[in-house]
Amino acid sequence: MPLLPLATLFGLVTLVCAVFLFIHAFRRSVGTGMMVLLIPCYILFYAFSQFEHPRKNLILAGFFGCSVLAAVFLGLGAHGVTRVMVGYPPDY
């Protein structure tokens, strides 16, 4: 199974969950929204301490879990593409 489409799928799920976080942060205040948007580690602090939503657990699990899965599948897919470009046969 090709891994790059899976990386794209998990990346889209991460993006949808991040949109929930961004909307909540910008509704709270423009300053908070800009910090969540521009400071990479602040989204971790905001997600666990200030984010309030009825489906908070599902959104945070989707955001963090799918981020990790997207990174793993992107790395493995890029490795597979590199093997094909160099001339090694693909592993099945």
N, C-alpha and C positions, 0 to 999 in steps of 0.2 A: 504494500500500500504506500503510495507516495506521501511523504511527510510534510511537504510544503503546504498542501491544502489544509492539513490538520493545523499547522502553525497559523495559517490565515484564519481558520475558524475560531481557534482559541484567542487569537488577537482581537477578533471582532467582539467576542464575548467580553474580553477585558475592556474594550473601548466602551461598550454599552454600560458596563458597571461603573466605569470611570465617569461617564456622563452623569449618572446619578449623584456621584460624589461632587462633581463640579457644580451642578445645579444647586445642590443643597448648600455648598459653600458660598456661592454667589448670592443666594437668597439671604444668607446670614449677614454678609456684608461684602462689599466690593474688595476690601482689603484682604479679608479671609480667602475669598475666591482667587485673588491674584497670588496669594502665598501658596495655596494648594496647586495652582496652575504652574507656578514658576520655581518653587523650591522643591526639589525632588523628595527629600525625606519628610517634608511637612505633611504630605498626603498620608503617610503612615500614622503620624500623631493625630491628625484630624480624623482619620477614619475610625480610630479606636476610642478617641476621647470625646469628640464633639458631634460626630455624625449620628443623627437620630432618624430612624426610618423603621416602619413596621417590619420590613424584610432586611434589616441590617445584616444579619448573619449570612443570609444567602448572597447579598450583594458583595460583602467583603470576601466571602469564600470564592465567589466567582471572579472577583478582581485579582486577588492574590494567587489563587490556584491556577487560573487560566493564564496569568502572566508567566508563571514558572513553566507551565506546559508549553506555551507558545515559544518561549526561549529555548527549551529543550528540543522541540520539534524543528524549530528554525535552524538550530545548530546541527542537528542530525541530517536534516534535509540539505543544508549547504555542504556538509561533508560528502553526502551521496552525489551531489552535483559535481563537486570537485573530483571525486573518483572517476566519474564518467568523462569529464573533460580531460583528465590526465591520460585516460585510456584503460584503466582497470575495469574489468567486468563488474557489474553490480552484484552485490550479495543478495541471494534470495533465500 
